[in-house]
């Protein structure tokens, strides 16, 4: 059996810096998940954070000491603790980032262990803000947040735009959930905090379509939508403006926080969304798994098994779903790059080369669905990436987020070849 692809977080030295927000109570869940992925984790608590989460609990979960303010100048330290931690860390996660720690960071203050460590660190950083809604929207915090965006080497995630906070307020301020933070940490390990897609607009589709047979039944496929959703997240974290069009997903909704999402159910719904948004985008990624056929007229009432069986056997009851990717090729602006996906079994490369020629898109990723480490619902993926006028590239097997970054890099190279303007 071939070896499983290496986890990008395995063996990574991660410093988890926890500041004083009630969202700190979610940190143990994140620490546990990182350790299970094979990361080496050390934690630092501000005095306020130490009132909310136990240093003993984080030390137990991380299998390493958890440092608090009193540890900074211990005589037993061979060098200042903030320097030792800053040099040790390959990635730094500030989770949560409070208003106070945000201010310290952007104004270069070094008045506690966490702030001193952040100033001394040169590692890529992930920062997840969390605070009361009024605090988040306050002019001083918003000014500091804008200053933070200009800092190199970091990925800053603003709070979720809505939700119930610990103070009973509803609105922006809740920290992104650990499920998304874990993916963001993985992205940082894979690609750093490089904002190489900044200024680009990407339209990405994901998930299956559902074609109604009657009110109780539909025709669909096993797509979970994970590949397309991860491409959308990776693109946004690399600086692109992203719109995600998605069908019914089999994913934790928390990982989509911060994305502009438009939902569809049927192929007709997706067709309408594509017509509305295609012209907006520099690049389009069609990762959705769209049905090939649908009933001409879905039944308004639930059919018996016998009646449904009889209707499904009538050829005149069916119609072919329009080829949405081919329609987009016809409608695409001159400086737009289209990437399609196709699922296959057997000799996928030959099938994909024929489809690339037939559909006329710029890029096509051929995804084997008859192999255990690829395709629908698999945690990993692999396949062939085809480009007009270029030799096929074999990608994977690797995690789907890693593949998402590889595909986005190729899409970006195609856009650069077209001299697509950015920042408009």
LUMDREN-568885 format. One line per field, with one value per residue (C-alpha): residue number from 1; residue in three letters; x, y, z. Coordinates in Angstrom, 1 decimal, m for minus. Example, Ala and Ser with C-alpha at 12.3 -4.5 7.8 and 13.67 -1.06 7.14 Angstrom:
<kevos>
nr <- [1; 2]
rest <- [ALA; SER]
X <- [12.3; 13.7]
Y <- [m4.5; m1.1]
Z <- [7.8; 7.1]
</kevos>
This chain:
<kevos>
nr <- [1; 2; 3; 4; 5; 6; 7; 8; 9; 10; 11; 12; 13; 14; 15; 16; 17; 18; 19; 20; 21; 22; 23; 24; 25; 26; 27; 28; 29; 30; 31; 32; 33; 34; 35; 36; 37; 38; 39; 40; 41; 42; 43; 44; 45; 46; 47; 48; 49; 50; 51; 52; 53; 54; 55; 56; 57; 58; 59; 60; 61; 62; 63; 64; 65; 66; 67; 68; 69; 70; 71; 72; 73; 74; 75; 76; 77; 78; 79; 80; 81; 82; 83; 84; 85; 86; 87; 88; 89; 90; 91; 92; 93; 94; 95; 96; 97; 98; 99; 100; 101; 102; 103; 104; 105; 106; 107; 108; 109; 110; 111; 112; 113; 114; 115; 116; 117; 118; 119; 120; 121; 122; 123; 124; 125; 126; 127; 128; 129; 130; 131; 132; 133; 134; 135; 136; 137; 138; 139; 140; 141; 142; 143; 144; 145; 146; 147; 148; 149; 150; 151; 152; 153; 154; 155; 156; 157; 158; 159; 160; 161; 162; 163; 164; 165; 166; 167; 168; 169; 170; 171; 172; 173; 174; 175; 176; 177; 178; 179; 180; 181; 182; 183; 184; 185; 186; 187; 188; 189; 190; 191; 192; 193; 194; 195; 196; 197; 198; 199; 200; 201; 202; 203; 204; 205; 206; 207; 208; 209; 210; 211; 212; 213; 214; 215; 216; 217; 218; 219; 220; 221; 222; 223; 224; 225; 226; 227; 228; 229; 230; 231; 232; 233; 234; 235; 236; 237; 238; 239; 240; 241; 242; 243; 244; 245; 246; 247; 248; 249; 250; 251; 252; 253; 254; 255; 256; 257; 258; 259; 260; 261; 262; 263; 264; 265; 266; 267; 268; 269; 270; 271; 272; 273; 274; 275; 276; 277; 278; 279; 280; 281; 282; 283; 284; 285; 286; 287; 288; 289; 290; 291; 292; 293; 294; 295; 296; 297; 298; 299; 300; 301; 302; 303; 304; 305; 306; 307; 308; 309; 310; 311; 312; 313; 314; 315; 316; 317; 318; 319; 320; 321; 322; 323; 324; 325; 326; 327; 328; 329; 330; 331; 332; 333; 334; 335; 336; 337; 338; 339; 340; 341; 342; 343; 344; 345; 346; 347; 348; 349; 350; 351; 352; 353; 354; 355; 356; 357; 358; 359; 360; 361; 362; 363; 364; 365; 366; 367; 368; 369; 370; 371; 372; 373; 374; 375; 376; 377; 378; 379; 380; 381; 382; 383; 384; 385; 386; 387; 388; 389; 390; 391; 392; 393; 394; 395; 396; 397; 398; 399; 400; 401; 402; 403; 404; 405; 406; 407; 408; 409; 410; 411; 412; 413; 414; 415; 416; 417; 418; 419; 420; 421; 422; 423; 424]
rest <- [UNK; UNK; UNK; UNK; UNK; UNK; UNK; UNK; UNK; UNK; UNK; UNK; UNK; UNK; UNK; UNK; UNK; UNK; UNK; UNK; UNK; UNK; UNK; UNK; UNK; UNK; UNK; UNK; UNK; UNK; UNK; UNK; UNK; UNK; UNK; UNK; UNK; UNK; UNK; UNK; UNK; UNK; UNK; UNK; UNK; UNK; UNK; UNK; UNK; UNK; UNK; UNK; UNK; UNK; UNK; UNK; UNK; UNK; UNK; UNK; UNK; UNK; UNK; UNK; UNK; UNK; UNK; UNK; UNK; UNK; UNK; UNK; UNK; UNK; UNK; UNK; UNK; UNK; UNK; UNK; UNK; UNK; UNK; UNK; UNK; UNK; UNK; UNK; UNK; UNK; UNK; UNK; UNK; UNK; UNK; UNK; UNK; UNK; UNK; UNK; UNK; UNK; UNK; UNK; UNK; UNK; UNK; UNK; UNK; UNK; UNK; UNK; UNK; UNK; UNK; UNK; UNK; UNK; UNK; UNK; UNK; UNK; UNK; UNK; UNK; UNK; UNK; UNK; UNK; UNK; UNK; UNK; UNK; UNK; UNK; UNK; UNK; UNK; UNK; UNK; UNK; UNK; UNK; UNK; UNK; UNK; UNK; UNK; UNK; UNK; UNK; UNK; UNK; UNK; UNK; UNK; UNK; UNK; UNK; UNK; UNK; UNK; UNK; UNK; UNK; UNK; UNK; UNK; UNK; UNK; UNK; UNK; UNK; UNK; UNK; UNK; UNK; UNK; UNK; UNK; UNK; UNK; UNK; UNK; UNK; UNK; UNK; UNK; UNK; UNK; UNK; UNK; UNK; UNK; UNK; UNK; UNK; UNK; UNK; UNK; UNK; UNK; UNK; UNK; UNK; UNK; UNK; UNK; UNK; UNK; UNK; UNK; UNK; UNK; UNK; UNK; UNK; UNK; UNK; UNK; UNK; UNK; UNK; UNK; UNK; UNK; UNK; UNK; UNK; UNK; UNK; UNK; UNK; UNK; UNK; UNK; UNK; UNK; UNK; UNK; UNK; UNK; UNK; UNK; UNK; UNK; UNK; UNK; UNK; UNK; UNK; UNK; UNK; UNK; UNK; UNK; UNK; UNK; UNK; UNK; UNK; UNK; UNK; UNK; UNK; UNK; UNK; UNK; UNK; UNK; UNK; UNK; UNK; UNK; UNK; UNK; UNK; UNK; UNK; UNK; UNK; UNK; UNK; UNK; UNK; UNK; UNK; UNK; UNK; UNK; UNK; UNK; UNK; UNK; UNK; UNK; UNK; UNK; UNK; UNK; UNK; UNK; UNK; UNK; UNK; UNK; UNK; UNK; UNK; UNK; UNK; UNK; UNK; UNK; UNK; UNK; UNK; UNK; UNK; UNK; UNK; UNK; UNK; UNK; UNK; UNK; UNK; UNK; UNK; UNK; UNK; UNK; UNK; UNK; UNK; UNK; UNK; UNK; UNK; UNK; UNK; UNK; UNK; UNK; UNK; UNK; UNK; UNK; UNK; UNK; UNK; UNK; UNK; UNK; UNK; UNK; UNK; UNK; UNK; UNK; UNK; UNK; UNK; UNK; UNK; UNK; UNK; UNK; UNK; UNK; UNK; UNK; UNK; UNK; UNK; UNK; UNK; UNK; UNK; UNK; UNK; UNK; UNK; UNK; UNK; UNK; UNK; UNK; UNK; UNK; UNK; UNK; UNK; UNK; UNK; UNK; UNK; UNK; UNK; UNK; UNK; UNK; UNK; UNK; UNK; UNK; UNK; UNK; UNK; UNK; UNK; UNK; UNK; UNK; UNK; UNK; UNK; UNK; UNK; UNK; UNK; UNK; UNK; UNK]
X <- [0.0; 1.4; 2.2; m0.5; 0.3; 2.1; 0.0; 1.2; 0.9; 2.8; 6.0; 5.4; 6.3; 3.2; 3.1; m0.5; m0.8; m4.1; m5.3; m8.1; m11.4; m14.1; m13.5; m10.4; m12.6; m12.5; m8.7; m8.4; m10.4; m8.0; m4.9; m6.2; m7.0; m3.5; m1.8; m3.8; m2.5; 1.0; 1.9; 4.3; 2.3; 3.4; 0.9; 1.3; m1.4; m1.9; m2.9; m6.5; m6.6; m5.3; m8.5; m10.5; m8.6; m6.4; m2.7; m2.7; m5.3; m3.4; m0.2; m1.9; m3.5; m0.3; 2.1; 4.3; 4.6; 2.0; 3.7; 2.2; 3.4; 5.3; 7.5; 9.0; 12.0; 12.7; 16.4; 16.4; 15.8; 19.0; 17.7; 14.7; 11.6; 10.0; 13.1; 13.3; 9.6; 9.9; 12.9; 11.3; 8.0; 7.5; 3.9; 2.2; m1.5; m3.0; m6.3; m8.3; m6.9; m8.4; m8.8; m5.9; m3.5; m4.5; m3.5; m0.2; 0.7; 0.0; 1.7; 4.7; 4.2; 6.1; 4.6; 3.7; 5.1; 2.7; 3.2; 7.0; 7.0; 4.9; 7.2; 10.3; 8.8; 9.5; 7.2; 4.0; 1.1; m2.6; m4.7; m8.4; m10.1; m12.9; m14.6; m17.9; m19.8; m19.5; m15.9; m15.3; m17.1; m15.4; m13.3; m10.1; m10.4; m11.3; m8.3; m6.0; m7.5; m6.7; m3.2; m2.8; m3.8; m0.7; 1.6; 3.4; 3.5; 0.2; m3.3; m5.9; m9.4; m12.0; m14.8; m17.8; m20.3; m23.2; m24.1; m24.8; m22.0; m21.2; m22.5; m25.9; m25.3; m26.1; m23.8; m20.2; m17.5; m17.6; m14.3; m14.1; m14.8; m11.9; m12.8; m11.9; m8.9; m7.5; m7.8; m6.3; m3.3; m2.9; m3.1; m0.4; 1.8; 1.3; 1.5; 2.6; 0.8; 1.6; m1.2; m0.4; m4.0; m4.8; m6.8; m8.3; m12.0; m12.7; m16.0; m16.0; m18.8; m19.0; m21.2; m23.8; m27.0; m30.3; m32.9; m36.4; m38.3; m41.2; m41.4; m39.8; m37.1; m34.3; m31.5; m28.0; m24.5; m22.1; m20.2; m19.6; m18.5; m15.3; m12.9; m14.6; m15.1; m11.4; m10.5; m12.7; m11.2; m7.6; m8.2; m9.6; m6.7; m4.3; m6.0; m8.6; m12.2; m14.3; m17.9; m18.8; m21.8; m22.7; m25.2; m26.3; m23.0; m21.9; m19.5; m19.3; m21.0; m18.5; m15.7; m17.5; m17.6; m16.3; m17.1; m19.7; m21.9; m24.8; m26.7; m28.3; m30.2; m30.8; m28.7; m31.1; m30.5; m26.7; m27.1; m28.9; m26.2; m23.5; m25.2; m25.5; m21.9; m19.6; m18.8; m17.7; m14.8; m11.3; m11.2; m13.9; m13.5; m16.4; m15.9; m19.6; m20.9; m23.9; m26.5; m26.5; m30.2; m33.5; m37.2; m38.9; m41.6; m41.0; m44.1; m45.9; m47.1; m45.3; m45.6; m46.0; m43.0; m44.9; m45.8; m42.2; m40.7; m43.0; m42.1; m38.4; m38.5; m40.1; m37.4; m39.7; m39.9; m36.2; m34.1; m30.4; m29.1; m27.2; m23.4; m22.9; m19.1; m19.4; m21.9; m19.5; m16.7; m19.0; m19.9; m16.5; m14.8; m11.4; m9.4; m11.0; m9.7; m12.0; m11.1; m13.4; m13.5; m14.5; m15.0; m13.9; m13.2; m10.8; m8.4; m9.0; m6.3; m7.6; m11.2; m10.0; m8.0; m11.1; m13.3; m10.8; m10.9; m14.7; m15.5; m12.9; m12.1; m8.6; m7.9; m9.5; m8.8; m9.6; m10.6; m10.6; m13.6; m12.9; m9.8; m9.8; m7.6; m9.4; m12.8; m16.1; m15.9; m12.2; m9.9; m7.2; m7.3; m5.3; m5.7; m4.5; m4.5; m4.8; m4.2; m4.7; m1.4; 0.5; 1.6; m0.7; 0.4; m0.2; m1.1; m1.4; m2.2; m2.3; m4.8; m7.6; m6.4; m2.9; m4.4; m6.6; m3.4; m1.7; m4.7; m5.0; m1.3; m1.8; m4.9; m2.9; m0.1; m2.7; m4.1; m0.6; 0.0; m3.1; m1.8; m5.1; m5.3; m5.7; m7.0; m9.9]
Y <- [0.0; 3.5; 5.7; 8.2; 11.8; 13.7; 16.0; 19.6; 20.2; 17.1; 18.1; 21.8; 23.9; 26.0; 28.7; 29.3; 32.8; 33.3; 36.8; 37.9; 37.2; 34.8; 33.0; 31.6; 28.8; 27.3; 27.1; 23.7; 22.2; 23.7; 22.6; 19.1; 19.0; 20.4; 17.8; 15.0; 16.3; 15.8; 19.4; 20.4; 23.0; 25.5; 27.9; 31.4; 33.1; 36.8; 37.5; 38.1; 34.9; 33.0; 34.0; 32.2; 29.1; 26.9; 26.8; 23.3; 22.2; 23.6; 22.1; 18.7; 18.9; 20.2; 17.9; 21.0; 23.7; 26.5; 29.9; 32.7; 36.2; 35.1; 32.8; 35.7; 36.5; 33.2; 32.9; 29.3; 30.5; 30.4; 33.4; 35.7; 33.5; 35.7; 35.4; 31.6; 31.1; 33.5; 31.6; 28.2; 28.8; 28.0; 29.3; 31.6; 31.5; 34.4; 32.9; 34.8; 38.3; 40.8; 44.5; 45.1; 42.6; 44.1; 47.6; 46.3; 44.6; 47.4; 50.0; 47.9; 47.6; 45.0; 45.2; 41.5; 38.1; 37.6; 41.0; 40.7; 37.3; 38.5; 41.5; 39.2; 36.5; 36.4; 33.3; 33.5; 34.5; 33.7; 36.1; 35.5; 38.6; 38.3; 40.9; 42.6; 44.0; 47.6; 47.2; 45.6; 48.4; 51.2; 53.7; 52.9; 49.1; 49.5; 51.9; 49.4; 46.6; 48.5; 49.1; 45.4; 44.5; 46.4; 44.2; 41.5; 37.8; 37.4; 36.2; 38.2; 36.8; 39.3; 38.0; 36.3; 38.8; 37.6; 35.4; 35.3; 36.6; 35.7; 39.1; 38.3; 40.7; 39.5; 40.8; 40.8; 39.8; 36.0; 34.3; 32.0; 28.4; 26.0; 24.0; 26.9; 28.0; 24.5; 24.8; 28.3; 27.0; 24.2; 26.8; 28.9; 25.8; 25.1; 28.5; 31.0; 34.3; 35.3; 37.5; 36.7; 36.7; 40.2; 42.2; 39.2; 38.3; 34.5; 32.8; 29.2; 26.6; 23.6; 20.7; 18.7; 19.8; 18.1; 17.5; 16.9; 13.8; 14.6; 16.3; 13.4; 12.3; 13.8; 12.8; 13.8; 12.5; 11.9; 15.2; 16.8; 20.2; 20.1; 20.5; 23.7; 25.1; 24.7; 26.4; 29.3; 29.6; 29.2; 31.9; 34.3; 33.7; 34.5; 37.9; 37.3; 38.5; 35.4; 34.4; 30.8; 29.3; 26.0; 23.3; 21.2; 20.6; 17.8; 20.1; 21.8; 25.2; 26.9; 26.5; 28.8; 31.8; 34.9; 33.8; 35.4; 32.4; 32.0; 28.7; 26.7; 23.5; 22.5; 23.0; 25.6; 27.6; 27.4; 28.4; 31.6; 32.4; 31.9; 34.3; 36.9; 36.6; 35.4; 38.9; 40.0; 37.5; 37.3; 33.5; 30.9; 27.5; 25.1; 22.4; 21.8; 18.3; 19.1; 16.5; 15.4; 14.8; 15.9; 15.4; 17.7; 18.2; 17.0; 15.6; 18.0; 15.2; 12.2; 9.2; 5.6; 3.3; 1.8; 5.2; 6.5; 3.4; 3.8; 7.5; 6.9; 4.4; 6.9; 8.5; 11.4; 12.3; 13.3; 16.2; 16.8; 19.4; 22.2; 22.1; 25.0; 25.1; 25.1; 28.0; 29.9; 29.4; 31.0; 33.9; 34.6; 38.0; 38.1; 38.4; 35.6; 32.1; 29.2; 26.0; 23.0; 19.8; 16.4; 13.1; 9.9; 6.2; 4.1; 5.9; 9.4; 11.2; 10.2; 11.1; 14.4; 15.4; 14.7; 16.8; 19.7; 19.8; 19.5; 22.1; 24.7; 25.8; 27.0; 24.5; 21.1; 19.0; 15.3; 13.7; 9.9; 8.8; 5.1; 5.3; 5.3; 8.4; 10.7; 11.9; 12.3; 12.4; 11.4; 13.5; 13.4; 14.0; 13.6; 13.8; 15.3; 19.1; 19.8; 23.2; 24.2; 23.9; 22.4; 19.0; 17.4; 17.7; 14.9; 16.4; 14.5; 12.4; 15.1; 16.7; 18.7; 22.0; 21.4; 20.5; 23.7; 25.8; 24.0; 24.6; 28.2; 28.8; 27.4; 29.6; 32.6; 31.8; 31.8; 35.1; 36.6; 35.4; 37.4; 40.4; 40.6; 43.9; 43.6; 45.9; 47.2]
Z <- [0.0; m0.8; 2.2; 3.2; 2.3; 5.0; 7.2; 6.7; 10.4; 11.5; 13.3; 13.0; 16.0; 16.8; 19.4; 20.5; 22.1; 24.0; 25.0; 27.2; 25.5; 26.6; 23.3; 25.1; 26.4; 22.9; 22.8; 24.5; 21.6; 19.1; 21.0; 21.2; 17.4; 16.6; 18.8; 17.2; 13.8; 15.0; 15.7; 18.5; 20.5; 23.2; 24.7; 26.2; 28.3; 29.1; 32.7; 31.5; 29.5; 32.6; 34.3; 31.6; 30.7; 32.8; 32.1; 33.6; 31.1; 28.1; 29.3; 29.7; 26.2; 24.5; 26.3; 26.8; 29.4; 29.2; 29.9; 32.0; 32.8; 35.9; 33.7; 31.6; 33.7; 35.6; 36.5; 35.2; 31.6; 29.5; 27.5; 27.8; 27.4; 24.8; 22.6; 23.1; 22.2; 19.2; 17.8; 18.5; 16.7; 13.0; 13.1; 15.6; 16.3; 18.3; 19.3; 20.4; 19.6; 22.0; 21.5; 24.0; 22.2; 18.9; 20.1; 21.6; 18.3; 15.9; 18.1; 19.0; 22.7; 24.6; 28.1; 28.6; 27.6; 24.7; 23.2; 23.6; 21.9; 19.0; 18.4; 18.5; 16.2; 12.5; 11.9; 9.9; 12.1; 12.3; 14.3; 15.1; 16.6; 19.2; 21.3; 22.1; 19.1; 20.2; 20.9; 17.4; 15.7; 17.8; 15.8; 17.6; 17.1; 13.5; 13.0; 14.6; 12.5; 9.3; 10.5; 11.1; 7.5; 6.3; 8.4; 6.3; 7.2; 8.8; 8.2; 10.2; 10.5; 11.6; 13.9; 12.5; 11.3; 13.4; 16.3; 20.0; 22.2; 25.8; 26.8; 25.3; 22.4; 18.9; 16.2; 15.0; 17.5; 17.9; 17.1; 14.1; 15.2; 15.9; 12.7; 10.5; 12.6; 12.2; 8.4; 8.5; 10.4; 7.8; 5.1; 6.8; 7.0; 3.3; 1.8; 4.5; 4.6; 1.0; m0.4; m4.1; m5.1; m3.7; m6.1; m8.0; m8.1; m8.1; m8.5; m7.2; m7.3; m5.0; m4.0; m5.8; m7.6; m6.7; m9.4; m7.9; m8.9; m6.5; m3.1; m1.4; m3.8; m5.9; m8.3; m7.0; m6.4; m3.4; m3.7; m0.3; m1.7; 0.4; m2.6; m3.9; m0.4; 0.5; m2.8; m1.8; 1.7; 0.4; m2.3; 0.3; 2.7; m0.2; m0.7; m3.4; m3.3; m3.4; m4.1; m3.4; m5.1; m3.4; m3.4; m0.4; 1.5; 3.8; 5.8; 9.1; 8.3; 10.6; 8.0; 5.6; 8.0; 6.3; 2.8; 0.6; m0.2; m2.6; m2.4; m5.2; m5.2; m8.9; m12.0; m13.1; m9.9; m10.5; m14.1; m13.0; m10.4; m13.0; m15.4; m12.6; m11.4; m14.2; m15.6; m12.1; m11.9; m13.2; m12.6; m12.4; m10.8; m11.6; m8.9; m8.5; m9.4; m11.6; m12.7; m16.3; m16.6; m14.9; m15.2; m17.6; m15.1; m11.5; m9.9; m7.6; m5.4; m3.9; m6.3; m5.3; m5.9; m8.9; m10.5; m9.9; m11.5; m14.5; m15.0; m14.7; m17.5; m19.9; m22.1; m23.0; m19.3; m19.2; m20.5; m20.7; m18.3; m20.3; m20.2; m17.8; m18.2; m22.0; m21.8; m19.6; m22.2; m24.8; m22.5; m20.9; m21.1; m22.8; m19.7; m17.7; m16.9; m16.5; m14.6; m14.9; m12.9; m14.2; m12.4; m14.0; m13.6; m15.5; m17.9; m16.7; m18.6; m22.0; m21.0; m19.6; m22.7; m24.8; m22.4; m22.4; m26.2; m26.2; m23.5; m24.4; m20.9; m20.0; m17.3; m16.4; m13.3; m13.9; m10.6; m10.2; m8.2; m8.3; m6.0; m2.2; m1.8; m4.2; m5.3; m3.4; 0.5; 0.6; 2.9; 0.2; m3.6; m6.7; m10.5; m13.7; m14.4; m18.1; m19.7; m23.3; m25.2; m22.2; m21.0; m18.3; m14.7; m12.2; m8.8; m5.5; m3.7; m1.0; 1.3; m0.4; 1.0; m0.3; m3.7; m3.6; m3.2; m6.1; m8.4; m7.4; m8.1; m11.6; m12.1; m10.9; m13.4; m16.2; m15.1; m15.0; m18.5; m19.6; m17.7; m15.8; m13.9; m10.1; m7.4; m9.5]
</kevos>
